């Protein structure tokens, strides 16, 4: 049984799972679901993931696994995407936790509201832009002195954070204001088989 990924290509959380599998050469079957069409709310999908969210993977042995960063950690176990050094590994995990709490809720939400729902920026909560800008500035500060988020090697931290950062402009964020981030996006895209 091949790895089966259920995802929505509009979602950076889903794409980062796909890119990790591709980067590591893990064969998979992709099933496209449209969250806006409530495809994750059907009885068939809810039987696989009662939370009704994507990404969801069904592992080769038939077990399900949800939550994008948990999936990344599972797929990349024993690979170079997870640093061998304990401190660097902890720093990578720090970025993964931070991404879901301090980056994605602002960058991705602004993008979804503007790009997919067609709302003008003026109608969105100003705190999205304040907090999203703070997140991008933190990344920019780190990347001014580092090739990747954890030193000079691509890790899961980069894959996790590039997913929504590379399309931040669709949510009203201008990466020209964060030149180290823009340069990092280009480096990560060159290192990965980025396909939307």
C-alpha positions in Angstrom: 0.0 0.0 0.0 1.5 3.4 -1.0 1.4 6.5 1.1 -1.8 8.3 0.5 -2.0 12.1 1.0 -5.4 13.8 1.2 -4.9 17.5 0.6 -6.2 20.8 -0.9 -3.6 22.4 -3.2 -4.8 25.8 -1.9 -3.4 25.0 1.5 0.3 25.5 2.3 -0.1 23.0 5.1 -1.0 20.4 2.5 1.7 21.4 0.0 4.5 21.2 2.6 3.6 17.5 3.1 3.7 16.9 -0.7 7.0 18.7 -1.1 8.6 16.8 1.8 7.5 13.4 0.3 8.8 14.5 -3.1 12.1 15.8 -1.7 12.7 12.5 0.1 11.6 10.4 -2.8 8.7 8.8 -1.0 6.1 7.5 -3.4 2.6 8.7 -2.7 -0.9 9.0 -4.1 -2.5 12.4 -3.9 -6.2 12.9 -3.5 -7.3 16.5 -4.1 -10.1 17.7 -1.8 -11.7 21.1 -2.0 -12.1 22.6 1.5 -14.3 25.4 0.1 -16.6 22.7 -1.3 -16.8 21.0 2.1 -15.0 17.9 0.7 -13.5 17.3 4.1 -17.0 17.2 5.7 -18.3 14.2 3.8 -19.1 11.0 5.8 -16.4 9.2 3.8 -13.7 11.6 4.8 -14.8 12.1 8.4 -14.5 8.3 8.7 -10.8 8.7 7.9 -10.3 11.9 10.0 -13.1 12.8 12.4 -11.6 16.3 12.8 -12.4 16.9 9.1 -9.1 18.6 8.2 -6.4 18.2 5.6 -3.6 17.2 5.2 -4.2 13.7 6.2 -2.0 10.8 5.3 -2.7 7.1 5.3 0.6 5.4 6.0 1.8 2.4 4.1 0.5 0.2 6.8 -3.0 1.8 6.8 -2.7 4.0 9.9 -3.9 7.6 9.6 -1.8 10.6 10.6 -3.0 14.3 10.6 -1.5 17.7 11.4 1.0 18.9 8.8 4.1 19.3 11.0 3.5 15.9 12.7 3.3 14.4 9.2 6.6 16.1 8.2 8.4 14.8 11.3 7.2 11.3 10.5 8.1 11.4 6.8 11.5 12.9 7.5 12.5 10.6 10.4 16.2 9.6 10.0 16.7 12.0 7.1 18.9 15.1 6.7 15.8 17.3 7.0 16.0 16.7 10.8 19.3 17.9 12.3 21.4 15.2 14.1 22.6 17.7 16.7 20.2 17.8 19.6 20.2 21.6 20.0 19.7 22.2 16.2 16.9 19.6 16.3 15.3 21.5 19.1 15.7 24.8 17.2 14.0 23.2 14.2 11.1 22.1 16.4 10.9 25.6 17.9 10.3 26.9 14.4 7.7 24.2 13.7 5.7 25.1 16.8 6.1 28.9 16.2 4.9 28.5 12.6 1.6 27.1 13.6 1.0 29.6 16.4 2.7 32.9 15.3 3.0 32.7 11.5 0.3 30.7 9.9 -2.7 32.2 11.8 -1.8 35.6 10.4 -0.1 35.1 7.0 -2.3 32.2 5.9 -5.5 33.7 7.2 -5.0 37.1 5.5 -4.2 35.2 2.3 -7.3 33.1 2.5 -9.5 36.0 3.2 -8.2 38.2 0.4 -7.1 35.7 -2.3 -9.9 33.0 -2.0 -12.8 34.9 -0.4 -12.1 38.2 -2.3 -12.2 40.5 0.7 -10.3 43.8 0.5 -7.5 44.3 2.9 -9.3 47.2 4.5 -12.0 44.8 5.7 -9.6 42.5 7.5 -8.5 42.8 11.1 -5.5 45.1 11.3 -4.0 42.7 13.9 -3.5 40.2 11.1 -1.1 42.6 9.5 0.6 43.7 12.7 1.2 40.2 13.8 2.1 38.9 10.3 4.6 41.7 9.9 6.1 40.8 13.3 6.5 37.2 12.2 8.1 38.2 8.9 10.4 40.6 10.7 11.5 37.8 13.1 12.3 35.6 10.1 14.1 38.4 8.3 16.3 39.1 11.4 17.4 35.5 11.6 17.9 35.1 7.9 20.1 38.1 7.7 22.8 36.0 9.4 21.8 32.5 8.2 21.3 30.7 4.9 18.4 28.7 6.3 16.4 29.0 9.5 18.6 26.5 11.3 22.1 27.2 10.1 23.3 26.4 6.6 21.2 23.3 5.9 17.7 22.9 4.7 15.5 21.4 7.4 11.8 20.9 8.1 11.7 24.4 9.5 12.3 25.8 6.1 9.8 23.6 4.4 7.1 24.3 7.0 7.6 28.1 6.9 8.1 28.5 3.1 4.7 27.2 2.3 2.7 30.3 3.3 5.6 32.8 3.2 6.2 32.3 -0.5 2.5 33.4 -1.2 2.3 36.1 1.5 1.8 38.7 -1.2 -1.6 37.1 -1.9 -2.6 38.2 1.6 -1.3 41.7 1.3 2.2 41.3 2.6 5.1 42.6 0.5 8.2 40.5 0.8 10.2 43.4 -0.6 10.0 44.8 2.9 11.8 41.6 4.1 14.7 41.1 1.7 16.4 38.3 3.6 13.1 36.4 3.7 12.6 36.9 -0.1 16.1 35.6 -0.8 15.5 32.6 1.5 12.3 31.8 -0.3 14.2 31.6 -3.5 16.8 29.3 -1.9 14.2 27.0 -0.5 12.3 26.9 -3.7 15.5 26.0 -5.6 16.2 23.2 -3.0 12.7 21.6 -3.2 10.6 20.2 -6.0 8.0 23.0 -5.5 4.9 22.2 -7.4 1.6 23.9 -6.7 
